[in-house]
Amino acid sequence: IFNKIAQKYLEDNPRKELVLNMFKELEDVLAFSPLSTRESQVGCYPGGYIEYVNRTFMVAFKLRELWASFDKNINFTDEELAFSVLMHDLGKVTDGTRAAYIQSDNAWRKKNLGEIYTYNDELDFMLLQDRSLFVLQNKGIRCSINEFVSIRVHDGIYEDSNKAYFKHYTEDIIFSSQLPHILNQASTTAYTLLRRGKNGAWNNFNSHSL
């Protein structure tokens, strides 16, 4: 699904080739990574991460339509939206070479905590959004300012380091684009709907056409 989105939405230029090459290099990590470590959490199974990103993509383009119905000055491109969705949580599952989540070998934690996966302590500590941007930098993949800021702050005020971006006291420091808000809303909505999925939250939700 990542390749399909990239093929359709990214312009034919060196960045697109770098993105496709990265997806090829990380194919197994992206395809089999969970979204979380415990069974009580969302996406704790192989493929949980890619399912979440796919849902975020679907929601993001629906939200773009909604925003456009109220704000005629949409000042980001479909490529920027698709790229930001694809990359926003990349640092959750990889540092660019290694998987961030690995199978737990602790029988007690599996039985008592439902902890199927554990964090790979070989990875250097980073906030996940910083790792996402690091991976892109390390692969030579450039971001627009809209993409960079949106990836950096997509967790909204759930992440303390984002408060400076979201608590605006003067007009000159507000986001220049709607994209950070849309990515934040899309990721939160997709996560919530996946959590509610067992109750049929996605039953009548049609995928954005690829």
C-alpha positions in Angstrom: 0.0 0.0 0.0 2.9 2.4 0.7 4.3 1.9 -2.8 0.9 2.4 -4.3 0.4 5.7 -2.5 3.9 6.9 -3.3 3.5 6.0 -7.0 0.3 7.9 -7.3 1.0 11.0 -5.2 4.7 11.7 -5.4 6.0 13.6 -8.4 8.4 11.8 -10.7 11.7 13.1 -9.4 14.7 11.9 -7.4 12.8 12.1 -4.1 10.2 9.6 -5.3 12.9 7.2 -6.2 14.6 7.6 -2.8 11.2 7.0 -1.1 10.5 3.8 -3.1 14.1 2.6 -2.5 13.6 3.1 1.2 10.3 1.2 1.2 12.1 -1.6 -0.6 14.9 -1.7 2.0 12.5 -1.6 4.9 9.9 -3.9 3.3 9.8 -6.5 6.0 10.0 -4.0 8.9 7.1 -2.0 7.5 5.0 -5.0 6.6 5.3 -6.9 9.8 5.7 -4.3 12.6 3.0 -3.9 15.2 1.7 -0.5 16.2 2.0 -1.2 19.9 3.5 -3.8 22.3 0.6 -5.0 24.3 -2.6 -6.9 23.4 -4.7 -4.4 25.2 -3.4 -1.6 22.9 -4.3 -0.9 19.3 -2.5 -2.8 16.6 -0.5 -5.3 18.6 -0.1 -7.8 15.8 2.1 -8.1 12.6 0.9 -5.5 10.2 -0.7 -3.3 12.8 1.5 -0.4 11.9 0.8 -0.5 8.2 -3.0 -0.8 8.9 -2.9 2.3 11.0 -1.0 4.3 8.4 -3.5 3.2 5.7 -6.4 4.3 7.9 -4.7 7.6 8.6 -4.3 8.1 4.9 -8.0 7.4 4.3 -9.1 9.8 7.1 -6.6 12.5 6.1 -8.1 12.9 2.6 -11.6 13.0 3.9 -10.6 15.7 6.4 -8.9 17.6 3.5 -12.3 17.7 1.8 -14.0 18.8 4.9 -11.5 21.6 5.5 -11.8 22.7 1.9 -15.6 23.1 2.3 -14.9 25.8 5.0 -11.5 27.2 4.0 -11.1 27.9 0.3 -7.4 28.7 0.7 -6.0 25.2 1.1 -2.3 25.9 0.8 -0.7 22.5 0.7 -0.5 19.9 -2.0 -1.9 16.3 -2.2 1.7 15.2 -2.4 2.6 16.9 0.9 -0.5 15.4 2.5 0.3 11.9 1.3 4.0 12.2 2.1 3.3 13.4 5.6 0.9 10.6 6.3 3.3 7.9 5.0 6.3 9.2 7.1 4.7 10.7 10.3 5.1 7.5 12.4 8.1 6.0 10.6 10.2 6.5 13.7 7.9 4.3 15.7 8.9 1.2 13.9 12.5 1.7 12.7 15.7 3.8 12.9 16.2 3.2 9.2 17.9 -0.2 9.4 16.5 -2.0 12.5 13.0 -2.7 13.8 12.0 -0.7 16.8 9.6 -3.5 18.1 10.8 -7.1 18.5 9.1 -10.2 19.8 9.3 -10.4 23.6 11.0 -13.5 25.1 9.7 -12.7 28.6 7.1 -15.4 29.3 5.9 -13.6 32.5 5.3 -10.3 30.8 3.5 -12.1 27.9 1.2 -14.0 30.3 0.5 -11.3 32.9 0.8 -8.1 30.8 -0.1 -9.3 27.4 3.2 -7.8 26.2 3.8 -9.6 22.9 6.5 -7.2 21.7 9.2 -5.2 23.4 11.2 -2.2 22.5 14.5 -2.8 20.8 17.0 -1.4 23.2 19.7 -1.4 20.5 18.1 1.8 19.1 19.3 5.2 20.4 16.6 7.0 22.3 14.7 9.6 20.3 11.2 11.0 20.3 9.5 9.0 17.6 8.8 12.1 15.4 12.4 13.1 15.7 13.4 9.6 14.6 11.1 9.8 11.6 12.8 13.0 10.5 16.2 11.5 11.2 15.4 8.4 9.0 14.3 10.7 6.2 17.5 12.8 6.5 19.7 9.7 6.6 18.1 8.4 3.4 18.6 11.7 1.7 14.8 12.4 1.4 14.0 16.1 1.6 10.9 17.5 3.2 9.0 20.7 2.4 8.5 23.0 5.4 4.8 21.9 5.5 5.8 18.2 5.6 8.6 18.8 8.2 6.4 20.7 10.6 3.4 18.3 10.2 5.5 15.2 10.9 7.2 17.0 13.8 4.0 18.0 15.6 1.5 15.3 14.5 0.9 14.1 18.1 -0.5 17.5 19.0 -0.4 18.6 22.6 -0.2 14.9 23.8 3.5 15.5 23.3 4.8 18.3 25.6 7.4 19.4 23.2 4.7 20.4 20.7 3.0 22.9 23.0 5.1 25.8 21.6 3.6 25.0 18.2 0.0 24.7 19.2 -0.4 27.4 21.9 -0.4 30.5 19.8 -0.3 33.9 21.5 0.3 36.0 18.5 -0.8 35.8 14.9 2.8 35.7 13.6 3.5 32.2 15.0 0.4 30.3 13.8 0.9 27.5 11.3 1.2 28.8 7.8 -0.6 25.7 6.5 -3.6 23.7 7.5 -1.6 20.5 7.1 -0.3 20.1 10.7 -3.9 20.3 12.0 -5.2 17.8 9.4 -2.4 15.2 10.1 -2.9 15.6 13.8 -6.7 15.1 13.5 -6.3 12.2 11.0 -3.9 10.2 13.1 -6.0 10.7 16.2 -9.2 9.8 14.4 -7.7 6.7 12.8 -6.2 5.5 16.1 -9.6 6.0 17.8 -11.5 4.2 15.1 -9.1 1.3 15.1 -9.7 1.0 18.9 -13.4 1.0 18.3 -13.1 -1.3 15.3 -14.4 -4.3 17.1 -17.7 -2.4 17.4 -17.9 -1.9 13.6 -16.6 1.6 13.5 -15.1 1.0 10.0 -18.1 -0.9 8.6 -19.5 1.9 6.5 -16.2 3.8 5.9 -15.2 3.7 2.2 -11.5 3.9 1.4 -10.2 7.0 -0.4 -9.8 6.0 -4.0 -6.2 5.2 -5.0 
